Amino acid sequence: VASFEDVWRSHPAGNQPLLLARFWGGYRQGLDRQELADRLETEAPVLVLVSTPQSFIGESREDWLDPATIVIDEAHRAAAPTYRSIIDRHGEQSAIIGLTATPYRREFDRRNPQAGTEALQALFQRLIVAESLGQEAGERLQRLQEMGVLSVPISRTVPTGITLKVGEPPPEGEIQQQFSFDQELQQQADQTRRRRIVLEELLRILDEEPMARVLYFGPSVLDAELVAFMLRYKGKRAAAVSGTTRTATRRAMIADFKTGRLDVLCNCEVLTTGFDAPTVSHVVMARPTISQVLYEQMVGRGLRGPEFGGTPHCHIVDFEDRYRARRPILGYEQFRHVWIPLEEEPQQDAKSMGLLVQLGSGDVSRYGRNEHQVAACRSRPVVRDLEVPVVVSLEGSERGLLQVTAWDPERRENRHSRRYELNMKQPMLRTRLEVPSGCELLLQATTSDPRGHIEIRRYDPRLGDRP
């Protein structure tokens, strides 16, 4: 309702009166349809009826005026039977418009994973994207960020050291198996040791940034409630919402979060869609998933830009676990390759990244592999001796090798070179990168699995392994 009001007022034709009617929950009983029809003739040329599909199912068509347009939010769900029954009944002469950030649907049909997307295509017929935003997804994303419509995500990974005992990741396209694997991930991540690490990270954020507004996604409802309880015990303003939370209570909690009376709002999957709190500054993702769609829906709650009352940047914190079997490709990795492209590697795809480096306080830099499957980067010559404490970690592979070299360009020789081997038993180590004055730092990384990479992040020795 608020969105319709805002858009109507901002449009050149918005000086005409608009009649907005609510039709869900308790609003249904107080709605007089004849009164609406009379007001439409005498007061306003346009009527917008806002409803949920469940509220509208079973309504007699004869009692309503034929709609000129049906607008469906979260339109990737529009091929579901609930929506189709309304469209078939009320939309014979209507324009059907869908709004979604994910214009595809993955149904749990092993025989035809594309069936849902094909049904959407048959319903909407064409996909409309503003030409001024560019032809490619990356161009559109960058343009929307420049316009302030979307905020720029700043992603960070926190290693947990916890091993999740899940089976082999399912093959791509096996939708039901992927769903089951995601449930396994949730169950394994819901443990006390891991929760303690997550809590420490949340407390660090709140202590270092007192104005932070944190949206937390946990692996279970119990986890969300426990984290909220422990934060309150530590003197922080936090609450948890779930599917069993009373509607009035949930509405009050969300209002408190939006207005700043709560610093952290915890949930499991309740706030993935249909929830809008533009002032979210941090999204903490303790719920692991291999679904890029689900991940994007969750972190998308924090990506409203300043033009929509949001923030220019949103910090996204992911937690990296170990795996007993082959490591899956997680949703946050797929998300980062779309949302955080490198200027150095504009054509890089998810399979080519081999090296991730963050030695300062700036953005993370990612480097792709060459034809020999080696990822490399080189710094400028330093003006004085440097000694940088770093955490080196192996991600997504059973074995990895990092070569660190201090190269003297004037003498054209190596001042020193070190070699670090990583494996499943020792996937992470702490060391110091030493660079003599006038030398360049050369980093070369390779992994046994082409989908894996090596991360190098600076850390403060006083804080342990935290970057």
N, C-alpha and C positions, 0 to 999 in steps of 0.2 A: 504494500500500500504506500509506504513512504517513498519507494523507488518510483512508482507511477506519478506521485505528486511532484517529486523533484524533476523528473524528465519533462513532465507536462509544463511546469513553470519555465523551464529553460528553453523550450521550443518557441519559435516565432508565433505559432498559433496558440500559445499557452495563455493568451489573455481571454480565451473563451472559458466559460465555466465548465468544470468537470465534476461529474457525479460519481463518487466512489462508494461501492457497497461491499461490505465484508460478508462472506458466506462460509463460515466454518465454526465448529464448536458451538458455544453459546450464542454466537451472533445469528445463527440460522433461525432460532425461535423468534427473534425480534424483527425479522425482515418481512415487511409488508410489500408483496410484489405489485399490487395495484398502486400503492403509494409511489413505488419506484417508477412505474409507467407514467403516472401523472406528473411527477417531478421532471421526468425526462422531456415531456412535452412543454412544460412551462418554465423550467429553471435552467436546464443544462442540455446542450446538444449531444453530449457524449456521456455514456454510462460505462464504467468499468466495474465488472463483478470479479472480486478476488476470492478464490476458493482453493481448497485442496481437492484432489480427484476423489478421495474417499467421501467427502461431504457431498459431492455432486452426483455420485452414482445413484441411480434409482430415481432421480428427480423426473417428474413428468415433463415431457417436452412441451406439451400444450400450455403449461403455465408460464413459459418463458418466451420472450421475443427472440427471433432468430439472431444469433450473434454474427456480426460482420467479420469479426476476427477472433481467433482463439490463440492466445499466447501461452506457451508452455515453458516454464523455467525448468532448469536441470533437464533439458530436452533429450538427453541420452537415454532417459527412461521412458520416452513417449511411445515406444513400441510395446510396452507392457499391456496386459489385458485391461487394467483399470483405465488407462488413458484411451485405449482404442475403443472401449465401449462408449465413452463420452464423445469422442470424435465421430464415431459411426452414427450416434444418435442426434448430435446437435451441430455437426460440422459439415453438412452436405453442401451448403452454399458459402461456407466460411473460408477465409484465408487462414492457413495454419502456420504459425510462426514459432520456432523453437529457439531458445537461448541456452547455450552450453559452452563450457570451456573444453569439454572432451567429446567431440562429435562422433563418437562411435560407441558401440555397446558390445560387451563380451558376455554372452550367455553361457550357461554351464551345459553346453551341448558338444560332446566329444566328436560327434560325427560332422558337425559343421560350426566351428567357432565363429564364423563370420555371419551367421544367420541373423544375429541381432543388428549388426551394422547394415546389412542388406534391407532389413525391415525399416530401419530409420531412413534409408535412402529412398525407399518406395513411398514413405509417408511424406517426407519433406521435399524430395526431388532434387533440390540443389542446395549447396552450401554457399553462404554469402559472407565474404570477408571484405572489409573496406580496402579498395585498391591502393589508397594512399598509405596503407600500412606496409606495403611491400608484398612480394610474391612468395617468399619463403617464410617458414615459421620463425626462424631466427631474426629476420628483418622485422616482422610484425612485433615480436617480443621486445626488441630493442626500441622500436618506435614508441610503443606503449609506455615503456619505462622512461623514455625521454620526455614524453608528454605528461608524465606524472600520474598516469592512470594506474600503472602497476609499480610496486616498489622493487628495488633491486635486492635479491636474496644474497646474504653472506653466510655461506655454509661452513660448518666446522664438524669434524668427526672426533668423538671421544672414545678411545679404546677402553673396553671393559675388562679384557682378560678372561671373560667368562666363555666357556665352551658350551654351545647349544647342541644337544645330542639329537639332531634330526637326521632323517634319511637323505638319500640322494635327491637333489633338486629335480623336479619334473621337467620333461622336455617342453619346449615352447609349443603352444597350441593345445596342450592337454589341460583344458580349463578346469575341470573338476579336480584333477590332481594338484593343480596350482592352488586352488582354494583350500584343499586339505593340507597342503604343505604350509600355507599361511597360518592355518589354525595351529599346526605343530609349532611354528615359530612363536606364536603368541604364548602358548602354554609353557614352552621352554624358557622364554624370556621373563615369565612371571615368577621370579625367585628373589629371595631376600638379599643375597649378595649383590646381585645386579641392581636391585632397587636402592641399595645404600650408595652405590656409585652414582646413580641418577640423582639421588637426593643431594649429594655433595655438589654436583654440577649446578643444580637449581639454586642452592644456597650461595654458591659462588656468584652466579649471575645477579641475584638479588642484593648481595652485599656490594658488588662492584658497580651496579647500576641501579640505584634506589628508585628510579623512575620507570624501570622495566615493567612491561605488561606481558606476562608469559602465558601462553596457551600450551597446555601439556597433554600429550596423547600417550596413554599407557597401554600395555599389552592386555589388560583386563580391567573390568569394573573394580574388582577388589584392589588392584594395584593403584588405580586412580584415587580411590578413597583412602588408602594407606598413605600415599604420597601427600595428599592434602592434609591428612591428620598430622603427619610428621612435620610438615612445614608450619602448621599452626603451633605445634609443640615448640618449634624453634622461634616462635614469635613472628612468623610471617602471615600475611593476610591471604589465605587460600581457601578454596572450596572445590568440591567435586560434584559433577552432575552425571546422571546415568538415565537409562530408559525408564527406571522405576521412580525417578525423582518426580514429585508432584509438579504439575504444570506451573502453578503459581510460584512454587519455590524455585523452579528452574528459571522462570522469567525474572524473578528477583535477583538471583545469583548472576545471571547474564547482565542485568542492568547495573549491578554493583561492579562487575568487571569492566564494563564499558565506561563507567564514570570514574573509575580509579579507586573505588572503595575496596576492591580486591586486586591483589597483584598477580595471583596465579589462579587460573581456572583449569581444573583437571578433568579429563574424561577419557573414555576408551574409544568409542566410535560414534558417539551421539552428535558431535559437533563437526562431522566431516562435510556436510552440506547444509544449506539453509540457515547457516549461522553467520552473522556479519558483525565483526567488531574491528573496525578499521585501524584502531590505535594499537593493535598487537605489535609489540616490538621484537618478541622472541617466540619461536615455535620450537618446543622441545619434543623430539620424536623418540620416545622410548619403546614404541610399538613397531617391531620389525615387520616388513612386508616385502614381497617380491613384485607386488602390483604397482606399476608406475601410476595407473589411474587413481588408485586409492591414495597413494602417497601425495599426488598432486592435489587431490581434493582436500586432504588434511592440511598441508602447508599453505594451500591457497587461502585459508582463513586469515593468514597474516600478510598477504601480498597486495593489499589495497594500497594504492599510491596516494600521495598528498592531495591530488585533485579530488579524491573521494574521502578526504578526512583522515587518510592513513599516514604512513611514514615513508620517507624516501628510501630507507633500507629496512630489511627485516632479517634478523639473525635466526638461522635455522641450525639446531644442534641435533646431530644424529649420533647413535651409539653403535660402535663396531664390535661385534662379537667374533669369537672363533667358532669353528665348526668341526665336528668330528668327521663328517663326510666331506665331499667336495663342496666348496663354498658357493652359495647361490649368488646370482646377480640381483642385487637389492633395488627396491624402488628409488631410493635416494640417489643411487649411482646413475640410473637412467634419467632422473630429474635433473641432475647437475649437468649432464651433457647437453641438455636442451637449454636450461636457464642460465648457465654460467659458462658461456663459450669463451675461448681464449682468443685474444687478438693475435697471438703468435701462431695459433693453429686453427684458423677459422673453419677448415674443412674436416677437422678431426671428428671421428665418430667414437662410440663407446668402446669398440674393440681395439682401438689403436693406442689408447693412453697407457703409458708405461711408467711415468714419473710425475709425482705431485710434490710441489715444493712451496713452503711458506716459512721463510727465514726472518721476515720482519713482521710489522703490524699491518701490512697491506694485504691485497687480495691473494688468494691461492693461485699459483701458476701451474698449468698442466702441460706436459710435453708428450708428444706422440712418438711412436717407434719409427725407426728407419727401415730400410729393406732388410737389414740384418737383425731386426727385432730388438734393437737397442734404443732406449730413450735417453737423450742427453741434453744438458743445458750448460751454459757457461756464463759466469759473471763478468763484470767489468773489473779491471785491475783495482785493487784496494789501495788506499793511500796510507794505511797504517796496519800494523799487525792486528789480525782479528782472531778471536776464539769464540765460536758460536756453539752453545749447548743445544743439541737437537735430540729428538726422538725419531728413530727410524723404524718403520713398521712395514710388514709385508701384508698386502691386501689381495685376497682373491686368488692365491696361488700356493702350491705346496712348497716351492723353493724360489729363492730370489737372490740376486747378486747386485751389490752396490759398489761401484768403484769411485773413490774420492781422490782427486788429484789437485795439487797446487802447482799451477803452470806459470813459469816466469817467461813472459813474452820477449823481454830484452835478451836474456841469455838463451832463450829457446830451449829450455830444459825443465824437467819436473823437479821441483824443490822437495816434494815428498808425495807419496801415493799410498792409499790404504784401501783394503778390500774387505767388505763385510758380507758374510753369507747368512742368509735368513732361511728358516724352514718352519714347519708346523710346530716343532718343539720349542723353537725360539723365534717367534714371529716379530718380536719387537726388542729393540735395544736402545740404550742411551749412550751417546758419545759426544765428542766435540769436534767441530770442523775447524781446523787450524789453517789460516791463510796468511802467509808472510806478506809484508809490505811490498807493493808492486806486482803481486801475483794475481792470477785469475783462479777462480774456483771452478773446477770441472766436475760434473756429476754425471755418471753413466749408470743406467739401471737396466736389468733384464730379469724376466720371470719365466718359470717353466710353463705356466699357463698364459696364453696370449690375452686372456681376459683380466689378468691380474696386474697389479702395479705396486710400486714402492712409494711410500709417503715419507717425506722429510719435513719435520716441523720444529721450529724453534720452541724452547720452553724455558721457563724460569725455574732454576734449581730449587728455589725456596718453595715452589708449589708442586714439586714432584714432576710427574709425567704430563701435567696439563700444558697444552701449547700456550 
